[in-house]
Each structure stands twice: as C-alpha cells, then as structure tokens.
Amino acid sequence: MATLATAASLPAVAMVPTGAFATGAPAALSSWHRLLAAWQTCHSEAETASRVCDKIGEDYEAAVKKVPHITIGYDCANKPITTACAVMLADARRTVSGVRYLENYPGNYERHRSAQKLLDAQERRFADMKRIDTRLGYSAAATACDDAWEREGEAKRRLMDMPAPNRAAALWKLEELFGPKQLEDEGGGIPPWTADYTAQFFDDVRRFLAN
C-alpha cells in the first residue's frame, strides 16, 4: 500500500494574491502570475485529494482490523500456528524458500507442508483485505493523491526555476523554502532541499541584495 502524505502532515503554503506582485517587467510578471495561478490550482487539488484519501484510509483501516487472523493448528508446545504471529510467518517464508530435497531430511516434509499452509492462510487474509480495498477505493484514492502532489510539485518547481520578477516573488520563494512552517516540520532544522532546487532562489537573492 502506498505510503500517503496526509493533509495534516503537509507543509503549509502561503496563497499569495497575484496582486502582491505589482512591480517588475510586464512580461516577466505575466509569466509569474500564470505559473503562480497554475500552482495554486494544483495545490488546492492536491489538498482535496489528501482529504479524500485520508477519509477513505480511516474507513479502510477500521474495516481491515475486523478481518480475522487464521489459525491452522498448534505446535509441539501447544501454541497456535497463526497468521497473527509475525515470527511464525517469517519462519514459514524461510522454510518454504530454503528447504530443498525434502525426501532426504526426516520431518522436513511436514515442516514444509505446515509452513506452506500458514502462508496460504495469510494469502487468504490478504485477499479479504484486497476486496475491502477495492470496495472502498483506497488504493485508487492513494494513487490519485500521489499523482496530485506530483503535479503540485512540478508546478512549484516551475516557479522555483523562474527568475523572480521582483522582490515579492523572491520573498514568496523564501517562505516556501525556509518559512516557519517548513522549519517546524523539520524540528527546527533546515529542510533538506537539493542545491539544484534552490539555485535560482539564491541567484534571485544575490540579484536583489546587490541592488
């Protein structure tokens, strides 16, 4: 199952009105306004997709908790051999993949057979969980959420790569990269941006501060 970014865990983003960028070369400002509006649309769509996915995810988690584990028998210590035991499942996987030439090892046939039965039981549980997933549309919602945030990231990257047409645009980039919410999300540290992602921002800063 895809790992999801919930709406609560996503970095806050300042929705800056395009009117805030009132100075600068008209052509550059026009391009900035267009890219900013496109990003704001993508961001809104991604937040909506996150909320939808979070809600379906809650329903999915509640439903799969009700899927019972399967016990196939008991071991020599009268402990149940069950899909609820991660250690038993791991041992069963090692047994099925690692035990060969069973006829040459007394007792290995039954050991292998028991391990395979446990893994088959786990597959039946997974099938039940898959049916719940299909009914609720959880995987589809998770994929849609991931795709929406990928589009949002691409739209923001286009803004980051564009030379800021004025200081207000450079300030927007600063807030997006190192604003209070971003620092808070990193526990007070600097977010781990790559050099190529921040390169144009620092060019903007040098250009405006030099003047």
MARDRENNU-767218 format. One record per residue: y, x, z of N, C-alpha, C in turn; residue in one letter. Coordinates in pm, whole numbers, padded with zeros to 5 digits, always signed. Atoms other than C-alpha are relative to their C-alpha. Example, Ala and Ser with C-alpha at 12.3 -4.5 7.8 and 13.67 -1.06 7.14 Angstrom:
# MARDRENNU-767218
-00119+00089+00000-00450+01230+00780+00120+00090+00000A-00119-00082-00006-00106+01367+00714+00109-00077+00073S
This chain:
# MARDRENNU-767218
-00118+00085+00000+00000+00000+00000+00124+00089+00000M-00119-00081+00007+00330+00131-00092+00073+00003+00131A-00087-00011-00115+00540+00266+00175+00136-00052-00035T-00121+00069+00034+00861+00047+00192+00118+00050+00080L-00125-00024-00073+01231+00116+00286+00057-00135+00036A-00050+00130-00042+01336-00185+00491+00150-00002-00003T-00146+00014+00004+01688-00323+00479+00064+00063+00122A-00058-00053-00124+01741-00215+00841+00004+00151-00001A+00007-00145-00004+01643+00145+00769+00080+00067-00110S-00071-00058+00112+01851+00190+00455+00142+00039+00040L-00135-00045-00035+02179+00382+00468+00106-00102-00038P-00110+00092+00028+02494+00173+00489+00084+00055-00113A-00078-00041+00115+02707+00180+00178+00130-00077-00002V-00130+00065+00004+03077+00110+00155+00023-00063-00135A-00032+00070+00123+03154-00153-00107+00151+00008-00021M-00143-00025+00019+03490-00024-00228+00052-00082-00116V-00058+00076+00111+03702-00265-00435+00052+00095-00107P-00047-00087+00107+03782-00119-00775+00152+00015+00005T-00144-00011-00011+04148-00185-00699+00045+00116+00086G-00036-00114-00085+04137+00101-00450+00026+00124-00082A-00018-00117+00086+04132+00344-00743+00114-00030-00097F-00115+00048+00077+04481+00272-00866+00070+00109-00077A-00067-00109+00070+04582+00617-00987-00102+00084-00072T+00091-00086+00075+04435+00864-01234+00009-00032-00148G-00001+00021+00144+04380+00893-01610-00066-00133-00033A+00053+00134+00027+04324+00542-01751-00144+00000-00051P+00136-00002+00055+04011+00634-01950-00102+00036+00108A+00092-00041-00106+03851+00811-01653-00016-00111+00103A+00007+00109-00096+03939+00525-01419-00083-00116-00053L+00077+00109+00060+03794+00272-01661-00149+00030+00009S+00141-00039-00008+03467+00465-01674-00050-00008+00144S+00039+00006-00140+03462+00498-01296-00020-00144+00047W+00010+00142-00038+03527+00125-01248-00129-00061-00054H+00120+00055+00062+03245+00041-01487-00126+00047+00073R+00117-00054-00069+02994+00271-01317-00008-00051+00144L-00001+00048-00138+03104+00158-00972-00048-00146+00007L+00042+00140+00003+03060-00209-01062-00150-00010-00027A+00144+00001+00030+02715-00136-01209-00080+00040+00124A+00070-00042-00122+02614+00047-00892+00003-00109+00106W-00009+00105-00101+02741-00232-00667-00098-00113-00029Q+00097+00102+00039+02530-00481-00863-00142+00045+00034T+00134-00052-00029+02222-00260-00835-00026+00005+00150C+00017-00010-00145+02281-00207-00464-00025-00137+00061H+00019+00136-00051+02312-00579-00398-00139-00051-00034S+00134+00043+00040+01993-00647-00594-00108+00069+00082E+00098-00075-00078+01807-00375-00404-00006-00051+00144A+00000+00055-00136+01916-00512-00067-00071-00135+00005E+00069+00129+00007+01799-00858-00170-00150+00020-00012T+00143-00028+00017+01464-00717-00286-00061+00049+00131A+00050-00050-00128+01428-00540+00051-00021-00114+00099S+00014+00113-00093+01489-00858+00247-00120-00086-00036R+00115+00079+00044+01235-01048+00038-00131+00070+00036V+00121-00076-00027+00978-00770+00074-00028+00006+00151C+00018-00004-00145+01036-00743+00449-00061-00130+00052D+00050+00130-00046+00974-01115+00496-00147-00018-00041K+00138+00011+00045+00657-01114+00285-00088+00098+00077I+00076-00099-00074+00547-00798+00464-00036-00048+00140G+00028+00055-00133+00574-00970+00802-00114-00102-00008E+00106+00100+00017+00360-01258+00676-00134+00067-00031D+00122-00072+00036+00109-01014+00527-00063+00066+00122Y+00052-00068-00119+00075-00810+00847-00061-00100+00098E+00053+00102-00091+00026-01126+01052-00133-00054-00051A+00124+00056+00057-00243-01251+00813-00115+00100+00007A+00110-00097+00002-00442-00927+00787-00050+00030+00141V+00046-00020-00137-00455-00897+01166-00110-00099+00037K+00101+00102-00028-00672-01209+01159-00129+00024-00076K+00123-00031+00073-00925-01054+00920-00095+00071+00096V+00088-00059-00102-01224-00981+01149-00067+00129-00047P+00081-00117+00028-01398-00648+01169-00146-00041-00009H+00140+00032+00023-01767-00637+01076-00088+00099+00075I+00099-00082-00070-02048-00508+01296-00133-00010-00073T+00125+00002+00078-02365-00407+01107-00122+00030+00086I+00113-00032-00087-02580-00307+01405+00046+00081+00119G-00030-00078-00119-02599-00080+01708-00070+00135-00008Y+00061-00133+00004-02665+00289+01756-00097+00018+00117D+00100-00026-00103-02912+00456+01992+00055-00017+00141C-00064+00020-00131-02660+00425+02278+00045-00144+00018A-00033+00142-00003-02632+00051+02211+00149-00028-00022N-00139+00022+00037-02277+00092+02079+00004-00065-00137K-00004+00067+00131-02181-00137+01790+00045+00094-00111P-00042-00072+00120-02162+00020+01446+00091-00096-00075I-00098+00099+00043-01843-00149+01332+00112+00062-00082T-00114-00046+00079-01560-00123+01085+00125+00020+00086T-00115-00018-00088-01325-00128+01385+00011+00145+00048A+00002-00138-00051-01421+00234+01466+00031+00098-00113C-00041-00094+00103-01231+00487+01254-00090+00123-00002A+00087-00118-00007-01456+00771+01375-00131-00028-00072V+00124+00036+00068-01768+00588+01257+00019-00008-00151M-00026+00009+00143-01610+00517+00919+00014+00138-00062L-00015-00136+00050-01512+00881+00876-00135+00070-00008A+00134-00061+00001-01865+00994+00969-00085-00060-00111D+00076+00064+00108-02010+00741+00726+00040+00056-00136A-00046-00058+00128-01797+00880+00444-00057+00140-00018R+00056-00135+00010-01909+01234+00523-00150-00005-00030R+00145+00012+00020-02272+01122+00536-00032-00036-00144T+00028+00046+00136-02263+00938+00205+00032+00107-00104V-00040-00100+00098-02082+01220+00025-00074+00133+00018S+00055-00133-00026-02260+01514+00191-00150+00011+00014G+00144-00006-00021-02625+01421+00249-00072-00018-00133V+00073+00005+00127-02844+01500-00052-00149+00024+00025R+00144-00020-00007-03217+01515-00123-00056-00062+00128Y+00035+00068-00125-03280+01259+00147-00149+00008+00030L+00144+00001-00025-03655+01270+00097-00046+00129+00070E+00039-00127-00061-03658+01630+00224+00038+00013+00146N-00049-00007-00138-03499+01552+00559-00041-00125+00076Y+00046+00119-00076-03680+01322+00805+00118-00068+00070P-00104+00078-00065-03449+01046+00925+00128-00013-00079G-00126+00005+00074-03175+01112+00671+00012-00126-00087N-00006+00120+00083-03270+00813+00457+00063-00114+00078Y-00054+00109-00081-03199+00566+00739+00145+00028+00036E-00138-00036-00033-02885+00756+00835+00092-00029-00119R-00079+00023+00121-02758+00743+00477+00013-00149-00027H-00001+00145+00025-02853+00376+00442+00095-00071+00096R-00089+00061-00098-02669+00281+00763+00147+00031-00032S-00138-00039+00035-02360+00476+00657+00050-00081-00119A-00041+00075+00119-02355+00303+00318+00027-00146+00034Q-00020+00139-00042-02389-00040+00483+00135-00017+00069K-00129+00008-00069-02089+00035+00703+00115+00008-00100L-00105-00011+00101-01880+00143+00405+00008-00125-00087L+00000+00126+00076-01985-00167+00213+00068-00111+00079D-00066+00100-00085-01874-00380+00508+00151+00020-00001A-00144-00028+00006-01537-00206+00504+00059-00045-00132Q-00048+00046+00130-01504-00281+00134+00013-00152-00003E-00013+00147-00006-01566-00649+00207+00126-00040+00076R-00126+00026-00073-01281-00640+00461+00120+00026-00092R-00110-00032+00091-01057-00472+00206+00016-00108-00106F-00007+00108+00100-01145-00744-00045+00070-00122+00059A-00068+00112-00065-01037-01009+00206+00151+00027+00012D-00141-00036-00011-00710-00822+00264+00069-00004-00136M-00056+00004+00135-00659-00790-00111+00029-00143-00042K-00024+00141+00034-00693-01166-00150+00125-00052+00069R-00122+00039-00071-00425-01215+00114+00123+00059-00070I-00109-00068+00071-00205-00962-00066+00036-00074-00128D-00023+00071+00126-00249-01145-00395+00063-00137+00025T-00052+00134-00030-00182-01485-00239+00147+00006+00040R-00138-00010-00047+00140-01371-00070+00092+00076-00096L-00081-00077+00094+00252-01139-00349+00064+00122+00064G-00061-00111-00073+00310-00846-00112+00013+00126-00086Y-00007-00120+00084+00223-00561-00349+00102-00016-00112S-00098+00025+00107+00429-00722-00625+00142+00011+00055A-00133-00008-00061+00726-00756-00389+00035+00144+00034A-00024-00141-00032+00687-00395-00275+00035+00080-00124A-00029-00068+00126+00682-00274-00635+00140-00036-00049T-00133+00044+00043+00989-00483-00719+00108+00065+00086A-00096-00063-00090+01167-00340-00413+00018+00148-00036C-00008-00142+00038+01081+00019-00508+00077+00017-00131D-00068-00009+00130+01198-00042-00865+00150-00026+00015D-00142+00032-00020+01526-00196-00745+00074+00116+00063A-00067-00114-00062+01605+00100-00521+00003+00121-00091W-00006-00108+00099+01517+00340-00801+00118-00021-00094E-00114+00030+00085+01770+00164-01024+00132+00026+00074R-00120-00025-00081+02025+00178-00740+00028+00148+00010E-00018-00144-00009+01966+00550-00701+00049+00060-00130G-00044-00049+00130+02007+00610-01072+00147-00035-00025E-00140+00042+00018+02333+00411-01075+00093+00085+00086A-00083-00084-00087+02466+00609-00779+00006+00143-00054K+00001-00135+00055+02362+00936-00942+00102+00013-00114R-00099-00005+00107+02576+00849-01244+00142+00012+00057R-00130-00014-00066+02874+00809-01010+00018+00139+00057L-00009-00134-00059+02798+01134-00830+00021+00107-00106M-00011-00100+00107+02771+01321-01160+00132-00009-00077D-00126+00014+00072+03100+01187-01294+00113+00067+00078M-00116-00056-00071+03413+01391-01211+00086-00112+00057P-00081+00102-00064+03613+01185-00962+00136-00009-00068A-00128+00011+00070+03920+01044-01143+00120+00012+00093P-00110-00014-00095+04130+01052-00825-00057+00029+00138N+00046-00037-00134+04114+01133-00456-00077-00113+00066R+00073+00112-00058+03999+00785-00364-00147+00002-00044A+00138-00010+00049+03691+00833-00581-00074+00114+00070A+00061-00111-00072+03625+01170-00420-00032-00039+00143A+00023+00047-00136+03658+01005-00079-00123-00092+00004L+00118+00086+00006+03401+00744-00182-00127+00084-00001W+00117-00088+00005+03159+01023-00268-00025+00065+00137K+00013-00063-00132+03228+01192+00066-00066-00096+00098L+00058+00099-00091+03148+00872+00256-00147-00024-00030E+00138+00024+00039+02830+00821+00058-00092+00116+00037E+00081-00117-00029+02711+01176+00119-00007+00035+00148L-00008-00053-00135+02828+01257+00469+00072-00093+00097F-00066+00095-00087+02968+00939+00622-00073-00018+00132G+00059+00017-00135+02899+00837+00985-00139-00061-00002P+00132+00063+00003+02603+00614+00894-00107+00097-00050K+00096-00097+00051+02435+00890+00693-00034+00103+00107Q+00025-00096-00107+02478+01135+00981-00083-00063+00111L+00077+00070-00104+02346+00876+01225-00147-00011-00040E+00137+00013+00048+02037+00821+01011-00076+00131+00009D+00062-00132-00010+01970+01196+01025+00003+00055+00141E-00003-00045-00138+02005+01210+01402+00116+00093+00029G-00117-00084-00020+02348+01372+01378+00003+00122-00090G+00004-00115+00091+02240+01630+01122+00051-00035-00138G-00046+00020+00137+02340+01674+00761-00115-00057-00083I+00105+00054+00087+02144+01456+00515-00049+00107-00098P+00058-00107+00083+01910+01670+00300+00024-00019-00149P-00030+00011+00143+02092+01638-00032-00032+00131-00070W+00025-00120+00079+02000+01881-00308+00131+00053-00057T-00122-00064+00051+02253+02125-00449+00047-00065-00130A-00042+00058+00128+02249+01966-00795+00058-00140+00020D-00052+00134-00026+02315+01620-00644+00144+00005+00050Y-00134-00009-00059+02627+01736-00459+00094+00090-00079T-00080-00100+00072+02753+01988-00718+00133-00056-00048A-00124+00056+00053+03008+01759-00885+00095-00040+00111Q-00085+00036-00114+03134+01633-00550+00079+00121+00048F-00070-00119-00047+03218+01987-00439+00099+00051-00106F-00098-00032+00104+03384+02051-00776+00123-00089+00014D-00112+00092-00021+03596+01741-00710+00085+00045+00118D-00073-00042-00119+03689+01864-00363+00085+00124-00030V-00075-00121+00034+03792+02207-00494+00120-00034-00088R-00107+00037+00092+03999+02046-00769+00115-00067+00073R-00106+00075-00069+04190+01810-00538+00066+00084+00110F-00059-00080-00108+04234+02052-00249+00080+00116-00056L-00077-00109+00061+04355+02328-00482+00138-00047-00042A-00129+00055+00042+04636+02097-00589+00077-00060+00117N
